[in-house]
Amino acid sequence: MLRDGASVLNEAAPDIMATILGYARNPKHPHHEWALKLIAERVIPRKMYADLGARMTGSKSCAGRPAVTIIVQQAAPVPPDSPPLDVEVVEVPDKESE
């Protein structure tokens, strides 16, 4: 399934990139700022942003920060005879309203 999805994305990628670049090249287009932001976020490595921010604030480099890896796996199916899940919603007030 992932392979099929990747194939579809790879086929559509040239048209998608052309559309985004068209937005970025046209300052009068409503999506111009969004396209510039998207391109900047994807082109400039995230570590460079973090190191630059650390330097500007006078902090040490972010090199000692732990790495986070997110692994997406298929969940195990729930047996049909299992009891329903007990879910509770907890409302947390905004800091501004305190």
Buried (B, 14 or more C-beta within 10 A) or exposed (E): EEEEEEEEEEEEEEEEEEEBEEBBEEEEEEBBEEBBEBBEEEEEEEEEEBBEEBEEEEEEEBEEEEEEEEEEEEEEEEEEEEEEEEEEEEEEEEEEEE
